[in-house]
């Protein structure tokens, strides 16, 4: 029995032992230093070598690079190995998501350029050390939507539980301890018109991932952040503030500042399938950052790990000018990079007594970083409706692979698409020292938003 089969067998055994089981044995955790990567992925490549072994990720920042500068394409001389089109998609169907198939079928001139696979995901050593400790102490709480006993690393690096996997995504190492980023949202109408519907500054802080913190000093909020709009003029000053707890005893905090009301108010509707005002209603709030806010309106089932074509290492697309990246119907295929990676596939269906306009979703999580890379969505009639995607950013200066910035959505029923948190035509996210808690308070939001 080879190492990959042994790993899968161990994961299945954990599931059979009980879906609420979280912490693993010291013997299982030891695999994070042998057959598994420090974050829990299979260290070995696949059988035919099209997915290489993980050898530490990509951690070489360009000489003289300053945080916030545009990050270059780290593989500029590579050419596509092959392209997938509507004509040859049947040959690759077993590695295509339903959303990718939908694009190929709907738009005859759409194509996916497949590049060599680079397993670039990386994190600092202290994050790996904390992940190793979390493996034997983290447990689910709050009906399985919160956790305890974890800090500063992947909470559940060895798991077969879909809720634990989604929590791994929410707490993933992406932009360091604290970051500031320009954030633009472009929509492309079915007729091909490109519109900048929002522009502003996104500040986020990740108290769960403070290097000098600990399980004992952790505030209980893994992510706090706010977005303040500066354009268009009609929306300048509008803003959203969010506090996300990992502890079941704490409440999710959501606030909104609307210029017309000139005050900060609680905004519980900034969640689930409420149309996202930042995208002018083209997206839903829980599509933001690939998964935003509470997600208890669905039930989750793990379909397993599969080799799939996903968007990966898309620095070139993120650095392109708006007139280069946006074309009618879809992002410019000349700039978008697809690679073959192993992903965890999670199916989500409506929970009893719950409502959501996207009745069925399928999530694809990167095995190396635990981040959601693609989401397919179906309506209540079973029609493929939406494909949420992210243009993953390779940031060796952190080091990290960032999949919760520059996300968007294709709408198969109406046509058109959008790209949110885009940095096209501007600078990119900058890692900054942690800010005081007061910087992410409702009072400070009012100060920054008022015109």
VEXDREN-2710 file (C-alpha; in Angstrom, 1 decimal):
% VEXDREN-2710
k/r/px/py/pz
1/UNK/0.0/0.0/0.0
2/UNK/1.6/3.3/-1.1
3/UNK/1.8/6.5/1.0
4/UNK/-1.2/8.2/-0.7
5/UNK/-3.5/5.2/-0.2
6/UNK/-2.4/4.9/3.5
7/UNK/-3.2/8.6/4.0
8/UNK/-6.7/8.2/2.5
9/UNK/-7.3/5.1/4.5
10/UNK/-6.4/7.0/7.7
11/UNK/-8.7/9.9/6.8
12/UNK/-11.6/7.6/6.1
13/UNK/-11.0/5.8/9.4
14/UNK/-11.3/9.2/11.1
15/UNK/-14.6/9.9/9.5
16/UNK/-16.0/6.5/10.4
17/UNK/-15.0/7.1/14.0
18/UNK/-17.4/10.0/14.1
19/UNK/-18.1/13.2/12.2
20/UNK/-17.4/15.4/15.3
21/UNK/-14.0/13.9/15.9
22/UNK/-11.4/16.6/15.3
23/UNK/-8.1/16.3/17.0
24/UNK/-5.9/13.4/15.7
25/UNK/-3.5/11.2/17.5
26/UNK/0.2/12.1/17.9
27/UNK/1.0/9.2/15.5
28/UNK/-1.3/10.7/12.8
29/UNK/0.1/14.2/13.4
30/UNK/3.6/13.0/12.9
31/UNK/2.8/12.5/9.2
32/UNK/2.9/16.3/8.9
33/UNK/6.6/15.9/9.0
34/UNK/6.9/12.9/6.7
35/UNK/4.4/11.9/4.0
36/UNK/2.3/15.0/4.4
37/UNK/3.2/18.7/3.9
38/UNK/3.3/20.8/7.1
39/UNK/-0.3/21.9/6.2
40/UNK/-1.6/18.5/5.5
41/UNK/-1.4/17.9/1.8
42/UNK/0.1/14.9/0.1
43/UNK/3.8/15.7/-0.2
44/UNK/4.3/13.3/-3.1
45/UNK/3.3/14.2/-6.7
46/UNK/0.8/12.2/-8.7
47/UNK/1.6/9.0/-10.6
48/UNK/2.3/10.5/-14.1
49/UNK/4.3/13.4/-12.7
50/UNK/1.8/16.1/-14.0
51/UNK/1.5/17.2/-10.4
52/UNK/5.0/17.4/-8.9
53/UNK/6.0/16.8/-5.3
54/UNK/5.7/19.7/-2.8
55/UNK/9.3/20.8/-2.0
56/UNK/8.6/23.8/0.2
57/UNK/6.6/26.2/-2.0
58/UNK/7.9/29.4/-3.6
59/UNK/9.5/31.8/-1.2
60/UNK/11.9/33.9/-3.3
61/UNK/10.8/37.5/-3.5
62/UNK/12.3/39.6/-6.3
63/UNK/15.5/41.5/-5.4
64/UNK/14.6/44.9/-4.1
65/UNK/10.9/44.1/-3.9
66/UNK/8.8/46.3/-1.5
67/UNK/5.5/45.2/-0.1
68/UNK/2.7/46.7/-2.1
69/UNK/4.6/46.8/-5.4
70/UNK/3.1/44.9/-8.3
71/UNK/4.1/41.2/-8.0
72/UNK/5.6/39.9/-11.2
73/UNK/4.8/36.7/-13.1
74/UNK/7.3/34.3/-11.6
75/UNK/7.1/32.0/-14.7
76/UNK/7.1/34.5/-17.6
77/UNK/8.8/32.2/-20.1
78/UNK/6.4/29.3/-19.7
79/UNK/4.1/28.4/-22.5
80/UNK/0.8/26.4/-22.2
81/UNK/1.2/22.7/-22.4
82/UNK/-2.1/22.5/-24.2
83/UNK/-5.4/24.3/-24.5
84/UNK/-8.9/23.0/-23.7
85/UNK/-11.7/24.2/-25.9
86/UNK/-15.3/23.3/-26.7
87/UNK/-14.0/21.0/-29.4
88/UNK/-11.7/18.9/-27.2
89/UNK/-13.2/19.2/-23.8
90/UNK/-14.5/15.6/-23.8
91/UNK/-10.9/14.5/-23.7
92/UNK/-10.4/16.3/-20.3
93/UNK/-13.9/16.1/-18.9
94/UNK/-12.9/14.1/-15.8
95/UNK/-10.7/17.0/-14.6
96/UNK/-13.1/19.8/-15.5
97/UNK/-15.5/21.4/-13.0
98/UNK/-19.1/21.9/-14.0
99/UNK/-18.4/25.6/-14.1
100/UNK/-15.5/25.2/-16.5
101/UNK/-17.6/23.0/-18.7
102/UNK/-20.3/25.6/-18.6
103/UNK/-18.0/28.3/-19.9
104/UNK/-16.7/26.0/-22.7
105/UNK/-20.2/25.1/-23.7
106/UNK/-21.7/28.6/-23.5
107/UNK/-18.9/30.5/-25.3
108/UNK/-17.4/28.7/-28.3
109/UNK/-14.3/31.0/-28.3
110/UNK/-13.5/30.5/-24.6
111/UNK/-10.4/28.4/-23.9
112/UNK/-8.4/27.2/-20.9
113/UNK/-4.6/27.4/-21.3
114/UNK/-3.1/24.7/-19.2
115/UNK/0.4/25.5/-17.8
116/UNK/2.9/23.4/-15.9
117/UNK/1.8/22.8/-12.3
118/UNK/3.8/24.6/-9.6
119/UNK/3.0/23.9/-6.0
120/UNK/3.9/27.3/-4.8
121/UNK/1.9/27.5/-1.6
122/UNK/4.1/28.3/1.5
123/UNK/3.9/29.8/5.0
124/UNK/6.4/30.7/7.7
125/UNK/8.0/28.0/9.8
126/UNK/6.2/29.2/13.0
127/UNK/2.9/28.7/11.2
128/UNK/3.9/25.2/10.3
129/UNK/4.9/24.6/14.0
130/UNK/1.5/25.8/15.2
131/UNK/-0.3/23.7/12.7
132/UNK/1.5/20.6/14.1
133/UNK/0.2/21.5/17.6
134/UNK/-3.3/22.3/16.3
135/UNK/-3.6/18.8/14.8
136/UNK/-3.9/17.2/18.3
137/UNK/-5.8/19.9/20.1
138/UNK/-8.4/21.6/17.8
139/UNK/-12.0/20.7/18.1
140/UNK/-15.3/21.9/16.5
141/UNK/-17.8/23.9/18.5
142/UNK/-21.0/25.8/17.8
143/UNK/-22.8/23.0/15.8
144/UNK/-19.6/22.4/13.9
145/UNK/-19.3/26.0/12.5
146/UNK/-16.7/27.3/15.1
147/UNK/-13.6/25.8/16.7
148/UNK/-11.5/25.9/19.8
149/UNK/-8.0/24.7/20.7
150/UNK/-6.2/26.1/17.7
151/UNK/-4.1/29.2/17.0
152/UNK/-1.8/30.5/14.4
153/UNK/-1.9/27.6/11.9
154/UNK/-4.3/25.4/10.1
155/UNK/-6.8/24.3/12.7
156/UNK/-7.5/20.8/11.1
157/UNK/-4.6/19.8/8.9
158/UNK/-5.6/16.1/8.9
159/UNK/-9.3/15.8/8.4
160/UNK/-12.1/14.3/6.3
161/UNK/-14.8/16.6/7.8
162/UNK/-16.1/19.3/5.3
163/UNK/-16.9/21.8/8.0
164/UNK/-13.4/21.6/9.3
165/UNK/-12.1/22.1/5.8
166/UNK/-14.2/25.2/5.4
167/UNK/-12.8/26.5/8.7
168/UNK/-9.3/25.8/7.3
169/UNK/-10.2/28.1/4.4
170/UNK/-11.5/30.9/6.6
171/UNK/-8.4/30.9/8.8
172/UNK/-5.9/30.3/6.0
173/UNK/-2.5/32.0/5.8
174/UNK/-2.8/34.6/3.0
175/UNK/-1.7/38.2/3.6
176/UNK/0.3/37.9/6.8
177/UNK/-0.9/39.4/10.1
178/UNK/-2.4/42.6/8.7
179/UNK/-2.7/44.1/5.2
180/UNK/-4.0/47.0/3.2
181/UNK/-5.1/46.7/-0.4
182/UNK/-6.7/48.8/-3.1
183/UNK/-9.9/47.0/-4.1
184/UNK/-11.8/47.6/-7.3
185/UNK/-14.9/45.9/-8.6
186/UNK/-15.5/45.7/-12.4
187/UNK/-18.7/44.3/-14.0
188/UNK/-18.9/43.2/-17.6
189/UNK/-22.4/43.2/-18.9
190/UNK/-23.8/40.6/-21.3
191/UNK/-23.2/43.1/-24.1
192/UNK/-19.6/43.4/-23.1
193/UNK/-19.7/46.8/-21.4
194/UNK/-17.0/47.1/-18.7
195/UNK/-18.0/49.3/-15.6
196/UNK/-16.0/50.2/-12.5
197/UNK/-18.8/49.9/-10.0
198/UNK/-16.7/50.4/-6.8
199/UNK/-13.2/51.5/-5.9
200/UNK/-11.7/51.9/-2.4
201/UNK/-9.4/50.6/0.3
202/UNK/-9.6/47.2/2.0
203/UNK/-8.0/46.9/5.4
204/UNK/-7.9/43.5/7.0
205/UNK/-6.3/42.0/10.1
206/UNK/-5.9/38.4/11.1
207/UNK/-5.6/38.2/14.9
208/UNK/-5.6/34.4/14.7
209/UNK/-2.4/34.5/12.7
210/UNK/-0.4/37.0/14.9
211/UNK/3.2/35.6/15.0
212/UNK/3.8/36.7/18.6
213/UNK/0.4/35.7/19.9
214/UNK/-0.7/32.4/21.5
215/UNK/-3.7/30.3/22.3
216/UNK/-3.9/32.0/25.6
217/UNK/-3.8/35.6/24.3
218/UNK/-5.9/35.1/21.2
219/UNK/-8.8/37.5/21.0
220/UNK/-11.2/34.9/19.5
221/UNK/-11.7/36.8/16.3
222/UNK/-9.8/35.3/13.3
223/UNK/-10.5/38.1/10.9
224/UNK/-11.5/41.7/11.2
225/UNK/-11.7/44.2/8.3
226/UNK/-13.3/47.0/6.6
227/UNK/-13.8/48.3/3.1
228/UNK/-14.3/52.0/2.5
229/UNK/-15.4/53.1/-1.0
230/UNK/-14.0/56.2/-2.7
231/UNK/-15.7/55.8/-6.1
232/UNK/-18.1/56.1/-7.9
233/UNK/-19.0/59.5/-6.5
234/UNK/-22.5/58.4/-5.6
235/UNK/-21.1/55.7/-3.3
236/UNK/-18.0/57.5/-1.9
237/UNK/-17.9/57.0/1.8
238/UNK/-20.0/53.9/1.9
239/UNK/-18.3/51.2/4.0
240/UNK/-18.6/47.7/5.6
241/UNK/-17.0/46.4/8.8
242/UNK/-16.8/42.8/9.7
243/UNK/-15.6/40.8/12.8
244/UNK/-15.5/37.1/12.5
245/UNK/-15.1/34.9/15.6
246/UNK/-13.8/31.4/15.9
247/UNK/-15.4/30.9/19.3
248/UNK/-19.0/29.8/19.5
249/UNK/-19.6/32.1/22.4
250/UNK/-18.9/35.2/20.4
251/UNK/-21.1/36.9/17.8
252/UNK/-20.3/37.7/14.2
253/UNK/-20.1/41.5/14.0
254/UNK/-21.3/43.2/10.8
255/UNK/-21.7/47.0/10.4
256/UNK/-22.4/49.3/7.4
257/UNK/-22.1/53.0/6.9
258/UNK/-24.4/54.5/4.3
259/UNK/-23.7/58.1/3.2
260/UNK/-27.4/59.0/3.1
261/UNK/-28.0/58.0/6.7
262/UNK/-24.6/59.4/7.9
263/UNK/-24.3/56.8/10.7
264/UNK/-22.9/53.3/11.3
265/UNK/-25.5/50.7/11.9
266/UNK/-25.6/46.9/12.5
267/UNK/-26.1/45.1/9.2
268/UNK/-27.0/41.4/9.8
269/UNK/-28.2/41.4/6.1
270/UNK/-24.6/41.6/4.9
271/UNK/-24.5/37.9/4.7
272/UNK/-25.9/34.8/2.9
273/UNK/-27.7/35.5/-0.4
274/UNK/-28.2/39.2/0.1
275/UNK/-27.1/41.0/-3.1
276/UNK/-23.6/42.4/-2.5
277/UNK/-23.7/46.2/-2.8
278/UNK/-20.0/46.4/-3.6
279/UNK/-20.7/44.4/-6.8
280/UNK/-23.9/46.5/-7.5
281/UNK/-25.9/43.3/-6.9
282/UNK/-24.1/41.1/-9.4
283/UNK/-22.8/38.9/-6.5
284/UNK/-24.1/37.7/-3.2
285/UNK/-22.4/38.6/0.1
286/UNK/-21.5/35.0/1.0
287/UNK/-19.6/34.7/-2.3
288/UNK/-17.1/37.4/-1.2
289/UNK/-13.6/36.2/-0.5
290/UNK/-14.8/32.9/-1.9
291/UNK/-16.8/32.3/1.3
292/UNK/-17.9/35.2/3.5
293/UNK/-19.8/35.1/6.8
294/UNK/-22.0/32.4/8.2
295/UNK/-22.6/29.3/6.0
296/UNK/-25.1/27.3/8.1
297/UNK/-27.9/27.4/5.5
298/UNK/-26.4/24.4/3.7
299/UNK/-25.4/20.9/4.7
300/UNK/-22.0/19.7/3.5
301/UNK/-20.8/16.4/2.1
302/UNK/-17.2/15.6/1.2
303/UNK/-17.0/14.0/-2.3
304/UNK/-13.3/13.3/-2.0
305/UNK/-10.0/14.6/-3.4
306/UNK/-9.7/14.9/-7.2
307/UNK/-7.2/16.2/-9.8
308/UNK/-8.8/19.2/-11.4
309/UNK/-7.9/22.2/-13.6
310/UNK/-8.0/25.3/-11.4
311/UNK/-6.8/28.9/-11.7
312/UNK/-3.4/29.1/-10.0
313/UNK/-0.4/31.5/-9.9
314/UNK/-2.2/34.2/-11.7
315/UNK/0.1/37.2/-11.1
316/UNK/0.1/38.1/-14.7
317/UNK/-3.7/38.5/-14.8
318/UNK/-3.7/40.5/-11.6
319/UNK/-1.1/42.9/-12.9
320/UNK/-2.8/43.5/-16.2
321/UNK/-4.5/46.8/-17.1
322/UNK/-8.3/46.7/-17.1
323/UNK/-8.4/47.1/-20.9
324/UNK/-6.2/44.0/-21.2
325/UNK/-7.9/41.6/-18.8
326/UNK/-11.6/42.3/-19.5
327/UNK/-13.1/41.0/-22.7
328/UNK/-16.7/40.4/-23.7
329/UNK/-18.1/37.2/-22.0
330/UNK/-15.0/36.2/-20.0
331/UNK/-11.5/37.2/-18.8
332/UNK/-8.9/37.3/-21.5
333/UNK/-7.7/33.7/-21.9
334/UNK/-4.3/34.9/-23.0
335/UNK/-3.6/36.2/-19.5
336/UNK/-5.4/33.6/-17.3
337/UNK/-3.3/30.7/-16.1
338/UNK/-4.8/27.2/-15.3
339/UNK/-2.9/24.4/-13.7
340/UNK/-3.7/20.8/-12.7
341/UNK/-3.9/20.5/-8.9
342/UNK/-5.4/18.1/-6.3
343/UNK/-8.4/19.7/-4.6
344/UNK/-10.9/18.6/-2.0
345/UNK/-14.4/18.6/-3.4
346/UNK/-17.3/19.5/-1.0
347/UNK/-21.0/19.4/-2.0
348/UNK/-23.4/21.8/-0.3
349/UNK/-27.2/21.4/-0.4
350/UNK/-29.9/23.3/1.5
351/UNK/-30.3/22.4/5.1
352/UNK/-33.8/21.5/6.4
353/UNK/-35.9/24.6/7.0
354/UNK/-33.3/27.0/5.4
355/UNK/-33.6/29.1/2.3
356/UNK/-30.9/30.3/-0.1
357/UNK/-31.2/31.2/-3.8
358/UNK/-28.2/29.1/-4.6
359/UNK/-29.7/25.8/-3.6
360/UNK/-26.7/23.7/-4.4
361/UNK/-23.0/24.5/-4.4
362/UNK/-19.8/22.6/-5.0
363/UNK/-16.6/23.9/-3.5
364/UNK/-13.0/23.1/-4.7
365/UNK/-10.4/23.5/-2.0
366/UNK/-6.6/23.6/-2.8
367/UNK/-4.9/20.7/-0.9
368/UNK/-1.8/22.8/-0.4
369/UNK/-3.2/26.0/1.1
370/UNK/-6.8/24.9/2.1
371/UNK/-8.2/27.8/0.2
372/UNK/-11.3/27.7/-2.0
373/UNK/-10.3/28.1/-5.6
374/UNK/-13.6/27.5/-7.4
375/UNK/-17.3/27.3/-6.5
376/UNK/-20.1/26.0/-8.8
377/UNK/-23.7/27.0/-8.0
378/UNK/-27.1/25.7/-9.1
379/UNK/-30.5/27.3/-8.7
380/UNK/-33.6/25.6/-7.1
381/UNK/-34.5/24.1/-10.5
382/UNK/-31.1/22.4/-10.8
383/UNK/-29.8/24.7/-13.5
384/UNK/-26.1/25.5/-13.4
385/UNK/-26.2/29.2/-12.6
386/UNK/-22.9/30.5/-11.2
387/UNK/-19.2/29.9/-11.2
388/UNK/-17.2/31.8/-8.5
389/UNK/-13.5/31.9/-9.2
390/UNK/-10.3/33.5/-7.8
391/UNK/-7.2/34.7/-9.6
392/UNK/-4.7/33.3/-7.1
393/UNK/-1.8/35.6/-6.3
394/UNK/1.7/34.2/-5.6
395/UNK/3.3/36.4/-2.9
396/UNK/6.7/35.0/-1.9
397/UNK/7.4/38.1/0.1
398/UNK/4.8/37.0/2.7
399/UNK/5.3/34.0/1.8
400/UNK/1.9/32.8/0.7
401/UNK/-0.5/31.9/-2.1
402/UNK/-3.5/34.2/-1.9
403/UNK/-6.9/32.9/-3.1
404/UNK/-9.2/35.3/-1.2
405/UNK/-8.5/38.4/-3.2
406/UNK/-9.4/39.1/-6.8
407/UNK/-12.5/36.9/-7.0
408/UNK/-15.4/37.0/-9.3
409/UNK/-18.4/35.2/-10.7
410/UNK/-19.8/34.1/-14.1
411/UNK/-23.6/34.1/-14.5
412/UNK/-24.6/31.4/-16.9
413/UNK/-28.3/32.3/-17.0
414/UNK/-28.0/36.0/-17.8
415/UNK/-24.5/36.3/-19.2
416/UNK/-22.0/38.8/-17.9
417/UNK/-19.5/38.5/-15.1
418/UNK/-17.6/40.5/-12.5
419/UNK/-14.2/40.7/-10.8
420/UNK/-14.1/42.1/-7.2
421/UNK/-11.2/43.1/-5.0
422/UNK/-9.2/43.5/-8.2
423/UNK/-5.9/45.3/-8.3
424/UNK/-5.9/45.8/-12.1
425/UNK/-4.6/49.3/-13.0
426/UNK/-3.4/50.0/-9.5
427/UNK/-1.0/48.7/-6.8
428/UNK/-1.4/45.4/-4.8
429/UNK/-1.8/44.4/-1.2
430/UNK/0.7/45.6/1.2
431/UNK/1.6/43.8/4.5
432/UNK/1.7/46.2/7.4
433/UNK/2.3/45.8/11.2
434/UNK/-0.9/44.9/13.2
435/UNK/-3.1/47.9/14.0
436/UNK/-4.8/48.5/17.4
437/UNK/-8.3/47.0/17.9
438/UNK/-9.8/50.5/17.8
439/UNK/-8.8/50.8/14.1
440/UNK/-11.4/48.2/13.3
441/UNK/-14.2/49.6/15.5
442/UNK/-17.6/51.0/14.4
443/UNK/-16.5/54.5/15.7
444/UNK/-13.4/54.5/13.6
445/UNK/-15.4/53.3/10.6
446/UNK/-17.6/56.4/11.0
447/UNK/-14.6/58.6/11.1
448/UNK/-13.1/57.2/7.9
449/UNK/-16.4/57.1/6.0
450/UNK/-17.9/60.5/6.8
451/UNK/-17.5/63.1/3.9
END
